[in-house]
């Protein structure tokens, strides 16, 4: 049983950290670091699970390292049920 069932596309979000200012068109800005996390519908699934809802996600994951990474984060770290994915 779940409180919320979501379906949609899971993306691999890449986040640049430590930007000294917003980039202006036609210029380069160097960041201090970079992170990544599941994105797309995974954002809603993570938010709902963190609010205490029993959350299930029905989505397709790639059979590559990014798909494996997103699956592991959602299932093990964020406790989103992926049994329908």
Residue, then its C-alpha position, 0 to 999 in steps of 0.5 A: x500500500x502507498x499514499x502516493x503513486x507517481x509516474x514520469x521521467x527520472x533525469x540525472x540532475x547535475x548541480x554546479x556549486x560555489x558559483x561566484x555570481x550568475x553567468x552572463x550571456x556570452x561569458x564563462x563562470x567557473x564553479x568550485x564543484x559539481x554534484x548530481x542527484x535524481x531529478x525530474x519526477x524523482x524530485x516529487x517522490x523524494x519530497x513526498x517520502x521526506x514528508x512521511x508519505x509512503x511513496x511509490x514511483x513507476x518509472x523507466x530507468x536506464x541500464x547504465x551507471x546513471x540509471x543504477x545510481x538514481x535507483x540506488x539513491x531513490x530506493x536506499x537513501x530516500x526510501x521510495x518504493x520502486x517495485x513498479x519501475 
